[in-house]
Amino acid sequence: MKESPKIKLPKSYTPSEDEEYMSIKQLKYFNSKLRSMLAELEKQELEDSVYYTDEDGENEKLIKHRKDKKEKIKEALEKIKLGTYGYCDRTGEEIGVARLKANPLAVYCIEEQERLEKEKNVYNIDD
């Protein structure tokens, strides 16, 4: 994340399309949101390890899903540090504030995401 004077965001702050894209305020907002998501996942993992045993492998998919999501969160946090968060991994275009508010882990702009989904459907490609 860009070095800046200490900015404390009001609790009611949400990024707006009217602001400079990926301004310090917006980056702080998404950094906080991503860290909260990571903390919640870690809390769920801890609770699961206390309450559940996985004798028959039923929780394997859930564990993999959480691990994958944690990786995506960590990658997004790293992008904030590098100054690349909020930009499409394929085109470099802005992903958009509204899209990131809905899904802070989005790595593609909506146009590229739609193109990839169409391609996946046409060629029946699994991730």
Protein Blocks (a to p, Z undefined) as FASTA:
>chain_A
ZZdddddddfklccdfkbcehifklmmmmmmmmmmmmmmmmmmmmmmmmmpccfkommmm
mmmmmmmmmmmmmmmmmmmmnopgoiafklopafbjklmmmmmmbcbdfklmmmmmmmmm
mnopaZZ
